[in-house]
């Protein structure tokens, strides 16, 4: 009950895909990325580095997402993998399975898929993969 609080996403955003912008293809980033536009492809944080992805209320991603910290307030069609912290805000719409270690879900968020708790196993697998590189 009074244990360690989950680490929330860092406030730093290094890159922006703006409203009206459409990206076709996979996106890999380091640090923080905010999406206000549309991505048709997978979105992945750089290997072995914490990455924060913020999907705004008018944004849309069609593809798989692999990041440590994720905030969704828009539309995602595809599987979501969040190894550390996931926040589903009021206007979040996810069609696909959601894998998470820590989750915060606001009233109004919708997930059409399975919620899969990863717990400590996600972090240990992530560390093993990073150590093998």
DSSP file (Angstrom, degrees, kcal/mol; ACC not computed):
  #  RESIDUE AA STRUCTURE BP1 BP2  ACC     N-H-->O    O-->H-N    N-H-->O    O-->H-N    TCO  KAPPA ALPHA  PHI   PSI    X-CA   Y-CA   Z-CA
    1    1 A X              0   0    0      0, 0.0     0, 0.0     0, 0.0     0, 0.0   0.000 360.0 360.0 360.0 -41.7    0.0    0.0    0.0
    2    2 A X        +     0   0    0      3,-0.0     3,-0.1     2,-0.0     0, 0.0  -0.017 360.0 124.7-109.8  29.0    2.8    2.4    0.8
    3    3 A X  S    S-     0   0    0      1,-0.2     2,-0.1     0, 0.0     0, 0.0   0.082  73.4 -47.8 -74.7-169.2    5.4    0.9   -1.5
    4    4 A X        -     0   0    0      1,-0.1    -1,-0.2     3,-0.0     2,-0.1  -0.396  60.0-122.8 -65.1 133.1    7.3    2.5   -4.2
    5    5 A X        -     0   0    0     -3,-0.1    -1,-0.1    -2,-0.1     2,-0.0  -0.486  33.6 -99.9 -73.7 147.1    5.3    4.7   -6.5
    6    6 A X        -     0   0    0     -2,-0.1     2,-0.6     1,-0.1    -1,-0.1  -0.384  40.8-106.2 -65.3 146.6    5.4    3.8  -10.2
    7    7 A X        -     0   0    0     -3,-0.1     2,-0.1    77,-0.1    -1,-0.1  -0.637  35.7-145.3 -77.3 122.0    7.7    6.0  -12.2
    8    8 A X        -     0   0    0     -2,-0.6     3,-0.1     1,-0.2    61,-0.0  -0.442  34.4 -78.2 -81.7 159.8    5.7    8.4  -14.3
    9    9 A X        -     0   0    0     -2,-0.1    -1,-0.2     1,-0.1    43,-0.0  -0.235  50.7-106.5 -58.6 144.2    6.9    9.4  -17.8
   10   10 A X        -     0   0    0      1,-0.1    -1,-0.1     2,-0.1    59,-0.0  -0.382  22.6-127.8 -66.0 151.2    9.5   12.1  -17.9
   11   11 A X  S    S+     0   0    0     -3,-0.1     2,-0.4    -2,-0.0    -1,-0.1   0.523  75.6 109.2 -79.6  -4.5    8.2   15.5  -19.0
   12   12 A X        -     0   0    0     19,-0.0     2,-0.5     2,-0.0    40,-0.1  -0.604  45.6-173.8 -83.4 123.8   10.9   15.8  -21.7
   13   13 A X        +     0   0    0     -2,-0.4    20,-0.2     1,-0.1     3,-0.1  -0.975   8.3 176.5-115.8 121.6    9.8   15.5  -25.3
   14   14 A X        +     0   0    0     18,-1.5     2,-0.3    -2,-0.5    19,-0.2   0.744  65.7  30.9 -93.8 -28.3   12.6   15.5  -27.9
   15   15 A X  E     -a   33   0A   0     17,-1.9    19,-2.3    15,-0.0     2,-0.4  -0.933  60.5-160.7-136.7 155.3   10.6   15.0  -31.1
   16   16 A X  E     -a   34   0A   0     -2,-0.3     2,-0.7    17,-0.2    19,-0.2  -0.999  13.2-161.0-138.5 133.2    7.1   15.8  -32.4
   17   17 A X  E     -a   35   0A   0     17,-2.5    19,-3.5    -2,-0.4    20,-1.3  -0.936  39.4-143.1-107.9 104.1    5.0   14.4  -35.2
   18   18 A X    >   -     0   0    0     -2,-0.7     3,-1.9    18,-0.2    20,-0.3  -0.062  20.6 -80.0 -74.3 165.0    2.6   17.3  -35.7
   19   19 A X  T 3  S+     0   0    0      1,-0.3    18,-0.2    18,-0.1    -1,-0.2  -0.333 119.2  27.4 -58.3 139.1   -1.1   17.5  -36.5
   20   20 A X  T 3  S+     0   0    0     16,-0.3     2,-0.4     1,-0.3    -1,-0.3   0.370  95.6 118.1  86.0  -5.9   -1.7   17.0  -40.2
   21   21 A X    <   -     0   0    0     -3,-1.9    17,-2.6    -4,-0.1     2,-0.4  -0.800  44.8-166.6 -97.2 136.4    1.5   15.0  -40.6
   22   22 A X  E     -i   38   0B   0     -2,-0.4     2,-0.5    15,-0.2    17,-0.2  -0.987   1.8-165.4-125.1 128.2    1.3   11.4  -41.8
   23   23 A X  E     -i   39   0B   0     15,-2.8    17,-3.0    -2,-0.4     2,-0.6  -0.955   3.1-164.2-114.8 127.3    4.2    8.9  -41.5
   24   24 A X  E     +i   40   0B   0     -2,-0.5     2,-0.2    15,-0.2    17,-0.2  -0.936  60.3  35.6-110.9 109.6    4.1    5.6  -43.4
   25   25 A X  S    S-     0   0    0     15,-2.2    15,-0.1    -2,-0.6     2,-0.1  -0.670  97.7 -46.3 134.2 169.6    6.7    3.2  -42.1
   26   26 A X        -     0   0    0     -2,-0.2     2,-0.4    15,-0.1    17,-0.2  -0.397  46.9-151.6 -73.8 147.2    8.3    2.2  -38.8
   27   27 A X  E     -b   43   0A   0     15,-3.0    17,-2.7    -2,-0.1     2,-0.4  -0.985  11.8-176.3-122.7 125.8    9.5    4.9  -36.3
   28   28 A X  E     +b   44   0A   0     -2,-0.4     2,-0.3    15,-0.2    17,-0.2  -0.982  15.9 167.9-119.6 133.9   12.4    4.3  -33.8
   29   29 A X  E     -b   45   0A   0     15,-2.1    17,-2.8    -2,-0.4     2,-0.3  -0.944  27.2-141.4-143.6 161.6   13.2    7.1  -31.4
   30   30 A X  S    S+     0   0    0     -2,-0.3     2,-0.5    15,-0.2   -16,-0.1  -0.917  73.5   2.3-119.9 151.1   15.2    7.9  -28.2
   31   31 A X  E    S- c   0  51A   0     19,-0.8    21,-2.8    -2,-0.3     2,-0.4  -0.655 116.8 -13.2  81.5-122.3   14.1   10.1  -25.4
   32   32 A X  E     - c   0  52A   0     -2,-0.5   -17,-1.9    19,-0.2   -18,-1.5  -0.948  54.0-174.1-125.3 141.3   10.5   11.4  -25.8
   33   33 A X  E     -ac  15  53A   0     19,-2.6    21,-2.8    -2,-0.4     2,-0.5  -0.998   6.3-163.0-133.2 129.8    8.2   11.5  -28.8
   34   34 A X  E     -ac  16  54A   0    -19,-2.3   -17,-2.5    -2,-0.4     2,-0.5  -0.945   8.5-158.0-110.4 133.7    4.8   13.2  -29.0
   35   35 A X  E     +ac  17  55A   0     19,-3.1    21,-2.5    -2,-0.5    24,-0.3  -0.952  29.4 154.4-115.1 119.4    2.4   12.2  -31.8
   36   36 A X  S    S+     0   0    0    -19,-3.5   -16,-0.3    -2,-0.5   -18,-0.2   0.455  71.1  48.3-111.2 -11.4   -0.3   14.6  -32.9
   37   37 A X  S    S-     0   0    0    -20,-1.3    23,-2.0   -18,-0.2     2,-0.4   0.192  97.7 -69.6-103.7-138.8   -0.5   13.3  -36.4
   38   38 A X  E     -ij  22  60B   0    -17,-2.6   -15,-2.8   -20,-0.3     2,-0.4  -0.975  31.7-170.3-131.6 137.7   -0.8    9.8  -37.9
   39   39 A X  E     -ij  23  61B   0     21,-2.3    23,-2.8    -2,-0.4     2,-0.7  -0.996   6.7-168.9-127.1 127.9    1.7    6.8  -38.1
   40   40 A X  E     +ij  24  62B   0    -17,-3.0   -15,-2.2    -2,-0.4     2,-0.3  -0.851  66.5  48.8-112.4  92.0    1.1    3.7  -40.1
   41   41 A X  S    S-     0   0    0     21,-1.3     2,-0.2    -2,-0.7   -15,-0.1  -0.895  97.3 -55.3 159.4 173.2    3.8    1.5  -38.9
   42   42 A X        -     0   0    0     -2,-0.3   -15,-3.0    21,-0.2     2,-0.5  -0.489  41.9-149.7 -78.5 147.5    5.4    0.2  -35.7
   43   43 A X  E     +bd  27  65A   0     21,-2.8    23,-2.5   -17,-0.2     2,-0.4  -0.981  22.2 173.6-120.8 127.8    6.7    2.6  -33.1
   44   44 A X  E     -bd  28  66A   0    -17,-2.7   -15,-2.1    -2,-0.5    23,-0.2  -0.994  30.1-127.7-140.8 137.2    9.7    1.6  -31.0
   45   45 A X  E     -b   29   0A   0     21,-2.7   -15,-0.2    -2,-0.4     3,-0.1  -0.539  51.0 -86.8 -74.3 149.5   11.9    3.2  -28.4
   46   46 A X    >   -     0   0    0    -17,-2.8     3,-1.7    -2,-0.2    -1,-0.1  -0.283  60.5 -85.8 -58.0 141.7   15.7    2.8  -29.1
   47   47 A X  T 3  S+     0   0    0      1,-0.3    -1,-0.1    -3,-0.1     3,-0.1  -0.192 106.7   2.8 -55.8 132.7   17.0   -0.5  -27.7
   48   48 A X  T 3  S+     0   0    0      1,-0.2     2,-0.4    -3,-0.1    -1,-0.3   0.513 108.2 103.6  74.7   5.6   18.1   -0.5  -24.1
   49   49 A X  S <  S-     0   0    0     -3,-1.7    -1,-0.2    -4,-0.0    19,-0.2  -0.941  77.2-109.8-122.2 141.6   17.1    3.1  -23.4
   50   50 A X        -     0   0    0     -2,-0.4   -19,-0.8    -3,-0.1     2,-0.4  -0.467  40.9-171.6 -65.1 139.4   14.0    4.4  -21.6
   51   51 A X  E     -c   31   0A   0     -2,-0.1    18,-2.6   -21,-0.1    17,-0.7  -0.998  15.0-153.8-138.3 138.5   11.6    6.0  -24.1
   52   52 A X  E     -ce  32  69A   0    -21,-2.8   -19,-2.6    -2,-0.4     2,-0.5  -0.955   9.9-171.8-114.9 126.6    8.5    8.0  -23.5
   53   53 A X  E     -ce  33  70A   0     16,-2.1    18,-2.6    -2,-0.5     2,-0.5  -0.978   1.9-169.2-119.0 127.3    5.7    8.1  -26.2
   54   54 A X  E     -ce  34  71A   0    -21,-2.8   -19,-3.1    -2,-0.5     2,-0.6  -0.974   2.9-165.7-117.1 123.0    2.7   10.5  -25.9
   55   55 A X  E     -ce  35  72A   0     16,-3.0    18,-2.3    -2,-0.5    19,-0.3  -0.929  18.4-144.1-110.5 110.6   -0.2   10.0  -28.2
   56   56 A X    >   -     0   0    0    -21,-2.5     3,-1.5    -2,-0.6    19,-0.2  -0.104  28.7 -94.6 -74.9 172.9   -2.5   13.1  -28.2
   57   57 A X  T 3  S+     0   0    0      1,-0.3    -1,-0.1    17,-0.2   -21,-0.1   0.736 123.7  41.4 -63.9 -25.9   -6.2   13.0  -28.5
   58   58 A X  T 3  S+     0   0    0     16,-0.1    -1,-0.3   -23,-0.1   -22,-0.1   0.406  95.2 105.8 -99.9   1.8   -6.3   13.6  -32.3
   59   59 A X    <   -     0   0    0     -3,-1.5    16,-2.3   -24,-0.3     2,-0.3  -0.384  49.5-163.6 -83.0 159.5   -3.4   11.2  -33.0
   60   60 A X  E     -jk  38  75B   0    -23,-2.0   -21,-2.3    14,-0.2     2,-0.4  -0.986   6.3-173.2-145.2 131.1   -3.7    7.8  -34.6
   61   61 A X  E     -jk  39  76B   0     14,-2.2    16,-3.0    -2,-0.3     2,-0.6  -0.993   5.1-169.7-126.6 127.0   -1.2    4.9  -34.8
   62   62 A X  E     +jk  40  77B   0    -23,-2.8   -21,-1.3    -2,-0.4     2,-0.3  -0.898  60.4  48.3-114.1  99.0   -1.8    1.8  -36.8
   63   63 A X  S    S-     0   0    0     14,-1.6     2,-0.2    -2,-0.6   -21,-0.2  -0.897  94.1 -52.5 156.5 176.4    1.0   -0.7  -35.8
   64   64 A X        -     0   0    0     -2,-0.3   -21,-2.8    14,-0.1     2,-0.4  -0.514  44.1-149.1 -80.7 149.0    2.7   -2.2  -32.7
   65   65 A X  E     -df  43  80A   0     14,-2.3    16,-2.6   -23,-0.2     2,-0.4  -0.978  14.3-179.1-121.3 130.8    4.1    0.0  -30.0
   66   66 A X  E     +df  44  81A   0    -23,-2.5   -21,-2.7    -2,-0.4     2,-0.3  -0.887  29.6 126.7-130.3  98.9    7.2   -1.0  -27.9
   67   67 A X  E     - f   0  82A   0     14,-2.3    16,-1.9    -2,-0.4    17,-0.3  -0.933  57.7-129.1-145.1 167.3    8.2    1.6  -25.3
   68   68 A X  E    S+     0   0A   0    -17,-0.7    17,-2.2    -2,-0.3    16,-1.8   0.890  98.4  31.4 -85.1 -43.8    8.9    1.8  -21.6
   69   69 A X  E    S+ef  52  85A   0    -18,-2.6   -16,-2.1    15,-0.2     2,-0.4  -0.956  72.4 175.6-118.6 132.5    6.6    4.8  -20.8
   70   70 A X  E     -ef  53  86A   0     15,-2.3    17,-2.7    -2,-0.4     2,-0.5  -0.993  16.4-174.2-143.0 132.0    3.4    5.4  -22.7
   71   71 A X  E     -ef  54  87A   0    -18,-2.6   -16,-3.0    -2,-0.4     2,-0.5  -0.992  14.2-170.0-122.7 121.7    0.6    7.9  -22.5
   72   72 A X  E     +ef  55  88A   0     15,-2.9    17,-3.0    -2,-0.5    20,-0.3  -0.951  29.8 146.1-117.0 127.6   -2.4    7.4  -24.8
   73   73 A X  S    S+     0   0    0    -18,-2.3   -17,-0.2    -2,-0.5    -1,-0.1   0.190  70.4  50.4-134.1   9.5   -5.2    9.9  -25.3
   74   74 A X  S    S-     0   0    0    -19,-0.3    19,-2.7   -16,-0.1     2,-0.4  -0.209  99.1 -55.3-122.8-147.1   -5.8    9.1  -29.0
   75   75 A X  E     -kl  60  93B   0    -16,-2.3   -14,-2.2   -19,-0.2     2,-0.4  -0.878  40.7-179.4-110.8 132.0   -6.3    6.0  -31.2
   76   76 A X  E     -kl  61  94B   0     17,-2.8    19,-2.9    -2,-0.4     2,-0.6  -0.997   7.6-171.8-128.4 127.4   -4.1    2.9  -31.4
   77   77 A X  E     +kl  62  95B   0    -16,-3.0   -14,-1.6    -2,-0.4     2,-0.2  -0.919  60.8  42.8-117.3 102.3   -4.8    0.0  -33.7
   78   78 A X  S    S-     0   0    0     17,-1.9     2,-0.2    -2,-0.6   -14,-0.1  -0.815  98.1 -47.0 146.7 172.2   -2.3   -2.7  -32.8
   79   79 A X        -     0   0    0     -2,-0.2   -14,-2.3    17,-0.1     2,-0.5  -0.502  48.2-149.0 -75.6 139.4   -0.6   -4.4  -29.9
   80   80 A X  E     -fg  65  98A   0     17,-2.7    19,-3.3   -16,-0.2     2,-0.5  -0.941  11.4-172.4-112.8 127.6    0.8   -2.1  -27.2
   81   81 A X  E     +fg  66  99A   0    -16,-2.6   -14,-2.3    -2,-0.5     2,-0.6  -0.951   8.5 172.3-120.8 108.6    3.9   -3.2  -25.2
   82   82 A X  E     -fg  67 100A   0     17,-2.9    19,-0.6    -2,-0.5   -14,-0.2  -0.941  11.0-171.8-119.2 108.6    4.8   -0.9  -22.3
   83   83 A X  E    S+     0   0A   0    -16,-1.9   -15,-0.2    -2,-0.6   -14,-0.1   0.643  78.7  11.7 -79.0 -14.4    7.5   -2.3  -20.1
   84   84 A X  E    S+     0   0A   0    -16,-1.8    18,-0.6   -17,-0.3     2,-0.4   0.661 123.7   3.3-125.0 -68.0    7.3    0.2  -17.3
   85   85 A X  E     -fg  69 102A   0    -17,-2.2   -15,-2.3    16,-0.2     2,-0.4  -0.991  50.4-174.8-137.0 133.2    4.4    2.6  -17.1
   86   86 A X  E     -fg  70 103A   0     16,-2.3    18,-2.3    -2,-0.4     2,-0.5  -0.993   2.6-170.8-128.0 129.7    1.2    3.0  -19.2
   87   87 A X  E     -fg  71 104A   0    -17,-2.7   -15,-2.9    -2,-0.4     2,-0.7  -0.982   5.0-165.1-120.5 122.5   -1.4    5.7  -18.8
   88   88 A X  E     -fg  72 105A   0     16,-3.1    18,-3.1    -2,-0.5    21,-0.2  -0.912  18.9-157.7-104.6 107.8   -4.7    5.5  -20.7
   89   89 A X    >   -     0   0    0    -17,-3.0     3,-2.2    -2,-0.7    19,-0.0  -0.191  35.4 -82.1 -83.0 177.3   -6.3    8.9  -20.6
   90   90 A X  T 3  S+     0   0    0      1,-0.3   -17,-0.1    19,-0.1    -1,-0.1   0.784 126.8  40.3 -52.1 -40.0  -10.0    9.7  -21.1
   91   91 A X  T 3  S+     0   0    0     18,-0.1    -1,-0.3   -19,-0.1   -18,-0.2   0.242  83.1 132.6 -98.7  14.3  -10.1    9.7  -24.9
   92   92 A X    <   -     0   0    0     -3,-2.2    18,-2.3   -20,-0.3     2,-0.4  -0.443  31.3-176.4 -67.2 135.1   -7.8    6.7  -25.4
   93   93 A X  E     +lm  75 110B   0    -19,-2.7   -17,-2.8    16,-0.2     2,-0.5  -0.935   3.8 178.9-134.6 109.4   -9.1    4.1  -27.9
   94   94 A X  E     -lm  76 111B   0     16,-2.6    18,-3.5    -2,-0.4     2,-0.7  -0.957  13.2-171.6-118.2 124.2   -7.0    0.9  -28.2
   95   95 A X  E     +lm  77 112B   0    -19,-2.9   -17,-1.9    -2,-0.5     2,-0.2  -0.901  63.2  41.3-112.1  99.7   -7.9   -1.9  -30.5
   96   96 A X  S    S-     0   0    0     16,-1.3   -17,-0.1    -2,-0.7    16,-0.1  -0.790  98.9 -49.5 146.1 169.9   -5.5   -4.7  -29.7
   97   97 A X        -     0   0    0     -2,-0.2   -17,-2.7    16,-0.2     2,-0.5  -0.388  45.7-148.4 -72.4 149.6   -3.8   -6.4  -26.8
   98   98 A X  E     -gh  80 115A   0     16,-3.3    18,-3.3   -19,-0.2     2,-0.5  -0.977   9.0-168.1-124.2 117.3   -2.1   -4.2  -24.1
   99   99 A X  E     +gh  81 116A   0    -19,-3.3   -17,-2.9    -2,-0.5     2,-0.3  -0.917  23.2 157.5-105.8 129.3    0.9   -5.5  -22.3
  100  100 A X  E     -gh  82 117A   0     16,-2.3    18,-3.6    -2,-0.5    19,-0.7  -0.955  43.5-157.6-148.2 160.1    2.0   -3.5  -19.2
  101  101 A X  E    S+     0   0A   0    -19,-0.6     2,-0.4     1,-0.4   -16,-0.2   0.721  94.4  14.7-103.8 -43.3    3.8   -3.5  -15.9
  102  102 A X  E    S-g   85   0A   0    -18,-0.6   -16,-2.3   -20,-0.2    -1,-0.4  -1.000  75.9-171.6-132.9 134.9    2.1   -0.6  -14.3
  103  103 A X  E     -g   86   0A   0     -2,-0.4     2,-0.4   -18,-0.2   -16,-0.2  -0.971  17.6-171.2-132.8 143.9   -1.2    0.9  -15.6
  104  104 A X  E     -g   87   0A   0    -18,-2.3   -16,-3.1    -2,-0.4     2,-0.5  -0.982  15.8-171.7-128.6 119.1   -3.3    4.0  -14.9
  105  105 A X  E     -g   88   0A   0     -2,-0.4   -16,-0.2   -18,-0.2     2,-0.2  -0.952   9.0-149.8-120.2 121.2   -6.6    4.0  -16.7
  106  106 A X    >   -     0   0    0    -18,-3.1     3,-1.9    -2,-0.5     2,-0.2  -0.496  35.5 -86.3 -86.8 156.0   -8.9    7.0  -16.7
  107  107 A X  T 3  S+     0   0    0      1,-0.2    -1,-0.1    -2,-0.2     3,-0.1  -0.411 116.3  29.5 -59.2 126.5  -12.7    6.9  -16.8
  108  108 A X  T 3  S+     0   0    0      1,-0.4    -1,-0.2    -2,-0.2   -19,-0.1   0.115  83.9 129.9 107.5 -20.4  -13.7    6.8  -20.5
  109  109 A X    <   -     0   0    0     -3,-1.9     2,-0.4   -21,-0.2    -1,-0.4  -0.408  43.7-153.2 -66.9 144.0  -10.7    5.0  -21.9
  110  110 A X  E     -m   93   0B   0    -18,-2.3   -16,-2.6    -3,-0.1     2,-0.5  -0.978  15.5-176.0-126.1 131.6  -11.5    2.0  -24.1
  111  111 A X  E     -m   94   0B   0     -2,-0.4     2,-0.9   -18,-0.2   -16,-0.2  -0.984   6.5-169.8-124.8 119.2   -9.5   -1.1  -24.8
  112  112 A X  E     +m   95   0B   0    -18,-3.5   -16,-1.3    -2,-0.5     2,-0.3  -0.784  68.0  41.6-105.5  85.8  -10.8   -3.7  -27.3
  113  113 A X  S    S-     0   0    0     -2,-0.9     2,-0.3   -18,-0.2   -16,-0.2  -0.959  99.8 -47.6 164.6-170.3   -8.4   -6.5  -26.6
  114  114 A X        -     0   0    0     -2,-0.3   -16,-3.3     2,-0.0     2,-0.6  -0.683  36.5-141.0 -92.7 143.8   -6.7   -8.2  -23.7
  115  115 A X  E     -h   98   0A   0     -2,-0.3     2,-0.6   -18,-0.2   -16,-0.2  -0.932  23.9-168.0 -97.6 119.6   -4.9   -6.5  -20.8
  116  116 A X  E     -h   99   0A   0    -18,-3.3   -16,-2.3    -2,-0.6     2,-0.5  -0.940  11.9-145.7-117.4 114.6   -1.8   -8.6  -20.0
  117  117 A X  E     +h  100   0A   0     -2,-0.6   -16,-0.2   -18,-0.2   -18,-0.1  -0.662  17.2 179.5 -80.4 125.2    0.1   -7.9  -16.8
  118  118 A X    >   +     0   0    0    -18,-3.6     3,-1.1    -2,-0.5     4,-0.4   0.761  16.3 175.7 -95.5 -30.7    3.8   -8.4  -17.3
  119  119 A X  T >>  -     0   0    0    -19,-0.7     3,-0.8     1,-0.2     4,-0.6  -0.232  64.7 -21.1  59.8-146.6    5.0   -7.5  -13.8
  120  120 A X  H 3> S+     0   0    0      1,-0.2     4,-2.0     2,-0.2    -1,-0.2   0.683 125.8  76.1 -70.9 -18.9    8.6   -7.9  -12.9
  121  121 A X  H <> S+     0   0    0     -3,-1.1     4,-2.4     1,-0.2     5,-0.2   0.862  89.5  56.7 -63.6 -34.8    9.2  -10.4  -15.8
  122  122 A X  H <> S+     0   0    0     -3,-0.8     4,-2.4    -4,-0.4    -1,-0.2   0.923 109.1  45.2 -63.0 -43.8    9.2   -7.6  -18.4
  123  123 A X  H  X S+     0   0    0     -4,-0.6     4,-2.4     2,-0.2    -1,-0.2   0.889 113.2  49.3 -68.9 -38.7   12.0   -5.7  -16.7
  124  124 A X  H  X S+     0   0    0     -4,-2.0     4,-2.2     2,-0.2    -1,-0.2   0.903 113.3  46.3 -69.6 -39.2   14.1   -8.8  -16.1
  125  125 A X  H  X S+     0   0    0     -4,-2.4     4,-2.5     2,-0.2    -2,-0.2   0.916 112.3  51.6 -66.2 -42.2   13.8   -9.9  -19.8
  126  126 A X  H  X S+     0   0    0     -4,-2.4     4,-2.3    -5,-0.2    -2,-0.2   0.903 110.7  48.2 -59.7 -42.7   14.5   -6.3  -20.9
  127  127 A X  H  X S+     0   0    0     -4,-2.4     4,-2.3     2,-0.2    -1,-0.2   0.898 110.9  50.5 -66.2 -41.0   17.7   -6.2  -18.8
  128  128 A X  H  X S+     0   0    0     -4,-2.2     4,-1.6     2,-0.2    -2,-0.2   0.913 111.5  48.3 -62.8 -42.5   18.8   -9.6  -20.1
  129  129 A X  H  X S+     0   0    0     -4,-2.5     4,-0.7     1,-0.2    -2,-0.2   0.912 112.3  48.4 -64.5 -42.3   18.3   -8.5  -23.7
  130  130 A X  H >< S+     0   0    0     -4,-2.3     3,-0.6     1,-0.2    -1,-0.2   0.875 110.7  51.6 -65.0 -37.5   20.2   -5.3  -23.1
  131  131 A X  H 3< S+     0   0    0     -4,-2.3    -1,-0.2     1,-0.2    -2,-0.2   0.801 104.3  57.3 -70.5 -28.6   23.1   -7.2  -21.4
  132  132 A X  H 3<        0   0    0     -4,-1.6    -1,-0.2     1,-0.2    -2,-0.2   0.687 360.0 360.0 -77.9 -16.0   23.4   -9.6  -24.3
  133  133 A X    <<        0   0    0     -4,-0.7    -1,-0.2    -3,-0.6    -2,-0.1   0.475 360.0 360.0 -77.2 360.0   24.0   -6.8  -26.9
